């Protein structure tokens, strides 16, 4: 997976993901909405060959994305532990 910041101006941050489908960007978007950001969207130029692009607008968009990823990481690690306990 590769990540490229295509826009980082004022309140707007756009991140393009390469080598993955849109599911990771959608997870981040959902967490951002839970956190109360002004705007978050996942764009895809073409459903089969396009690269997912996460667009975030907030007072501090980059910090919001970092926090969302940290929270998702914690939640997924917790879920991994719960699944590992089940037999």
Secondary structure, 3 states (H helix, E strand, C coil): CEEEEEEEECCEEEEEEECCCCHHHHHHHHHHHHHCCCEEEEECCCCCCCCCEEEEECCCHHHHHHHHHHHHHHHHHHHHHHHHHCC
